[in-house]
Amino acid sequence: MFVLVDRIWPRGVTRERLKNVIWIKDLSPSNQLRKWFSHESSKWDEFKKRYYMEIEGTQAIKDIMMVAKQKNIVLLYGSKERSFNNAVALKDFIERNL
């Protein structure tokens, strides 16, 4: 199962190209948190704490956790930053809470 976890659609990617992808905007960080973080590695630990507080207990995280218990999920994101983005943080959250 492929899941796009960004609040905004990735630039330069058509919806046709990702037609079999589920887009769950509610799993992305708030605009305020995303802008504050700005993919700065020095803010990574604090970003994860704040992000986890935002998603914890939401219906979106409950749903994705239920699916993750049954099958593999591929988290997709549009950022050019590969190590410090919400998909990496979300993957860590899911793995620690399975």
Contact map, one row per residue, 1 for C-alpha under 8 A:
11100000000000000000110000000000000000000000000000000000000000000000001111000000000000000000000000
11110000000000000001110000000000000000000000000000000000000000000000000011110000000000000000000000
11111000000000000000111100000000000000000000000000000000000000000000000011110000000000000000000000
01111100000000000000111110000000000000000000000000000000000000000000000000111000000000000000000000
00111110000000000000001111110000000000000000000000000000000000000000000000111000000001100000000000
00011111110000000000001110111000000000000000000000000000000000000000000000011100000001000000000000
00001111100000000000000111011110000000000000000000000000000000000000000000000000000000000000000000
00000111110000000000000010000000000000000000000000000000000000000000000000000000000000000000000000
00000111111010000000000000000000000000000000000000000000000000000000000000000100000000000000000000
00000101111110000000000000000000000000000000000000000000000000000000000000001110000000000000000000
00000000111110000000000000000000000000000000000000000000000000000000000000000100000000000000000000
00000000011111000000000000000000000000000000000000000000000000000000000000000000000000000000000000
00000000111111101100000000000000000000000000000000000000000000000000000000000000000000000000000000
00000000000111111100000000000000000000000000000000000000000000000000000000000000000000000000000000
00000000000011111110000000000000000000000000000000000000000000000000000000000000000000000000000000
00000000000001111110000000000000000000000000000000000000000000000000000000000000000000000000000000
00000000000011111110000000000000000000000000000000000000000000000000000000000000000000000000000000
00000000000011111111100000000000000000000000000000000000000000000000000000000000000000000000000000
00000000000000111111100000000000000000000000000000000000000000000000000000000000000000000000000000
01000000000000000111110000000000000000000000000000000000000000000000000000000000000000000000000000
11110000000000000111111000000000000000000000000000000000000000000000000000000000000000000000000000
11110000000000000001111100000000000000000000000000000000000000000000000000000000000000000000000000
00111100000000000000111110000000000000000000000000000000000000000000000000000000000000000000000000
00111110000000000000011111110000000000000000000000000000000100000000000000000000000000000000000000
00011111000000000000001111110000000000000000000000000000000000000000000000000000000000000000000000
00001010000000000000000111111000000000000000000000000010000100000000000000000000000000000000000000
00001100000000000000000111111000000000000000000000000010000110000000000000000000000000000000000000
00001110000000000000000111111100000000000000000000000000000000000000000000000000000001000000000000
00000110000000000000000001111110110000000000000000100110000000000000000000000000000001000000000000
00000010000000000000000000011111110000000000000000000100000000000000000000000000000000000000000000
00000010000000000000000000001111111000000000000000000000000000000000000000000000000000000000000000
00000000000000000000000000000111111100000000000000000000000000000000000000000000000000000000000000
00000000000000000000000000001111111110000000001001100000000000000000000000000000000000000000000000
00000000000000000000000000001111111111000000000000000000000000000000000000000000000000000000000000
00000000000000000000000000000011111111000000000000000000000000000000000000000000000000000000000000
00000000000000000000000000000001111111000000000000000000000000000000000000000000000000000000000000
00000000000000000000000000000000111111110011001000000000000000000000000000000000000000000000000000
00000000000000000000000000000000011111110000000000000000000000000000000000000000000000000000000000
00000000000000000000000000000000000011111011000000000000000000000000000000000000100110000000000000
00000000000000000000000000000000000011111111000000000000000000000000000000000000000100000000000000
00000000000000000000000000000000000000111111000000000000000000000000000000000000000100000000000000
00000000000000000000000000000000000000011111100000000000000000000000000000000000000000000000000000
00000000000000000000000000000000000010111111111000000000000000000000000000000000000000000000000000
00000000000000000000000000000000000010111111111100000000000000000000000000000000000100000000000000
00000000000000000000000000000000000000000111111110000000000000000000000000000000000000000000000000
00000000000000000000000000000000000000000011111111000000000000000000000000000000000000000000000000
00000000000000000000000000000000100010000011111111100000000000000000000000000000000000000000000000
00000000000000000000000000000000000000000001111111110000000000000000000000000000000000001000000000
00000000000000000000000000000000000000000000111111111000000000000000000000000000000000000000000000
00000000000000000000000000000000100000000000011111111100000000000000000000000000000000000000000000
00000000000000000000000000001000100000000000001111111110000000000000000000000000000000000000000000
00000000000000000000000000000000000000000000000111111111000000000000000000000000000000000000100000
00000000000000000000000000000000000000000000000011111111000000000000000000000000000000000000000000
00000000000000000000000000001100000000000000000001111111000000000000000000000000000000000000000000
00000000000000000000000001101000000000000000000000111111110110000000000000000000000000000000000000
00000000000000000000000000000000000000000000000000011111110010000000000000000000000000000000000000
00000000000000000000000000000000000000000000000000000011111011000000000000000000000000000000000000
00000000000000000000000000000000000000000000000000000011111111000000000000000000000000000000000000
00000000000000000000000000000000000000000000000000000000111111100000000000000000000000000000000000
00000000000000000000000101100000000000000000000000000010011111110000000000000000000000000000000000
00000000000000000000000000100000000000000000000000000011111111111000000000000000000000000000000000
00000000000000000000000000000000000000000000000000000000111111111100000000000000000000000000000000
00000000000000000000000000000000000000000000000000000000001111111110000000000000000000000000000000
00000000000000000000000000000000000000000000000000000000000111111111000000000000000000000000000000
00000000000000000000000000000000000000000000000000000000000011111111100000000000000000000000010001
00000000000000000000000000000000000000000000000000000000000001111111110000000000000000000000000000
00000000000000000000000000000000000000000000000000000000000000111111111010000000000000000000000000
00000000000000000000000000000000000000000000000000000000000000011111111110000000000000000000010001
00000000000000000000000000000000000000000000000000000000000000001111111000000000000000000000000001
00000000000000000000000000000000000000000000000000000000000000000111111100000000000000000000000000
10000000000000000000000000000000000000000000000000000000000000000011111110000000000000000000000000
10000000000000000000000000000000000000000000000000000000000000000001011111000000000000000000000000
11100000000000000000000000000000000000000000000000000000000000000011001111100000000000000000000000
11100000000000000000000000000000000000000000000000000000000000000000000111110000000000000000000000
01111000000000000000000000000000000000000000000000000000000000000000000011111000000000100010000000
01111100000000000000000000000000000000000000000000000000000000000000000001111100000000100000000000
00011100010000000000000000000000000000000000000000000000000000000000000000111110000001100000000000
00000100111000000000000000000000000000000000000000000000000000000000000000011111000000000000000000
00000000010000000000000000000000000000000000000000000000000000000000000000001111110010000000000000
00000000000000000000000000000000000000000000000000000000000000000000000000000111110000000000000000
00000000000000000000000000000000000000100000000000000000000000000000000000000011111110000000000000
00000000000000000000000000000000000000000000000000000000000000000000000000000011111110000000000000
00000000000000000000000000000000000000000000000000000000000000000000000000000000111110010000000000
00000000000000000000000000000000000000111001000000000000000000000000000000000000111111011000000000
00000000000000000000000000000000000000100000000000000000000000000000000000000010111111111000000000
00001100000000000000000000011000000000000000000000000000000000000000000000001000000111111100000000
00001000000000000000000000000000000000000000000000000000000000000000000000111000000011111110000000
00000000000000000000000000000000000000000000000000000000000000000000000000000000001111111111000000
00000000000000000000000000000000000000000000000100000000000000000000000000000000000111111111100000
00000000000000000000000000000000000000000000000000000000000000000000000000000000000001111111110000
00000000000000000000000000000000000000000000000000000000000000000000000000100000000000111111111000
00000000000000000000000000000000000000000000000000000000000000000000000000000000000000011111111100
00000000000000000000000000000000000000000000000000010000000000000000000000000000000000001111111110
00000000000000000000000000000000000000000000000000000000000000001001000000000000000000000111111111
00000000000000000000000000000000000000000000000000000000000000000000000000000000000000000011111111
00000000000000000000000000000000000000000000000000000000000000000000000000000000000000000001111111
00000000000000000000000000000000000000000000000000000000000000000000000000000000000000000000111111
00000000000000000000000000000000000000000000000000000000000000001001100000000000000000000000011111
